[in-house]
Amino acid sequence: MKLERESIELLLKALEKLEDGFDLPEVRHDFDHKKMEEVIIAAAERMQNNYPYFHPLFAGQMLKPPHPIAKAAYMMAMWINPNNHAMDGSKASSPMEKEVVSDLAKMFGWSQHLGHLTGGGTMANLEALWVAGNIHPDKTIVASDQAHYTHERISEVLKLKFSKVATDESGRIEISALEEKLKGGNVGTVVCTMGTTGLGSVDPLKEVLELQEKYSFRIHADAAYGGYFRLLDNLEPETIEKYAHLDSVDSIVIDPHKQGLQPYGCGCILFKNPEVAQCYIHDSPYTYFTSDDLHLGEISLECSRAGASAVGLWATHQLMPPIKNGTFAKDLAKSRNAALKFFNKLYYSDHFFPLLKPETDIVVWGIEGKKTSEMSDQATAFFKKAEKNKLYLSLYKYPTSKIKNSKFAIDSEYLTCLRSSLMKPEHDNWLEEIWTRMLASI
Ligand SMILES: *Cc1c(COP(=O)(O)O)cnc(C)c1O
């Protein structure tokens, strides 16, 4: 098959424009072109050893190819190689970062914010919990047992107390269990996962906000995966309402490198209250000189950061702004649509059963059988056979303690299931082909 090459044509046009901006004497380079060609071919050969993450038949882990405009803009920026730590090293790309971060804050309904891009969701969550720890140094961080494992680990790094709350069978934080924790006192921050990494489930933010009035704590929304679903109207009404409440939380993490069509290295942290900037105050004797404007390094834990990430996201926002009913939202709605169609096929199938109704675009399903141990073995065998049929899925271990009213016997601690993140807009059109390969893999 042919790979996407539109980005290369765009890149050449962009470089021509970029070089017009520098009226300087020519630099002669002395690269060994022949050797470089050998090396790049060797690298491409090594890279053949990959699953086709960019292809709709890759319907497993969370992987979505960057948009050609993001790739072209990112690559073009590499000729400048800006560092968005200080304005001195990123005269153009730091202002572009401020614009895209403000676009994301607006998407959540925030008219003011403090925030910046990060290397990814882990760094962004680290900053959120670091600020939470600065505000409530001796209090506990609480997250659900389906929250990303990063929260527990980050709390360990920051030496903050951390406690896990149980989830219901759909993988959402259990409000009664959370209230028990809150009654015990000393909870400083509750992490709400707005789209879990495993099941794509969304924590009940409205109820958590109601508890906040009674018990008073910070709310951090980990929307690394699910943040963009705020733009959709083809979710369940309760889910739409949960995303609508994001304007009331204290901090939000969203990863443009997950659903937002960006190459890796693009996360984002947003704080509602710009005064948290006080936490970041530091004195650098060698960085901030040429501008009185805010240097992003003054409000960020990371120092050097790829300005190219900001340029890629900026270009993407110009083409497809993150607004309701825009092209980006319509493409994301296709992923959601694919998940619903897939769920229906599984529901009416004799061979498979959906574990849950998907809340976003992640579908988890099992293989029909008499007992969970056998069903788990069959799921693993199916996963391998599907790969032979060039359908790439992922596995998910669901705790059988959460299963209610099953037709099958429970004789193992976990039920191994299949899992698909249908996050490419093309998945909607490829569902029939995926289903044909599913049936061929039984
Ligand atoms: C992916 C993810 C993270 C971690 O983000 P990285 O970008 O992989 O560092 C955190 N939380 C959630 C909910 C995620 O889906």
The ligand as an ORCA input file, in Angstrom:
! r2SCAN-3c Opt
* xyz 0 1
  C      -2.865      8.510     27.991
  C      -3.383      8.944     29.281
  C      -2.537      9.496     30.249
  C      -1.048      9.563     30.073
  O      -0.724     10.459     29.066
  P       0.592     10.321     28.153
  O       0.350     11.315     27.089
  O       0.640      8.897     27.665
  O       1.771     10.647     28.994
  C      -3.116      9.940     31.423
  N      -4.432      9.838     31.631
  C      -5.273      9.305     30.730
  C      -6.740      9.217     31.031
  C      -4.784      8.836     29.524
  O      -5.619      8.277     28.622
*
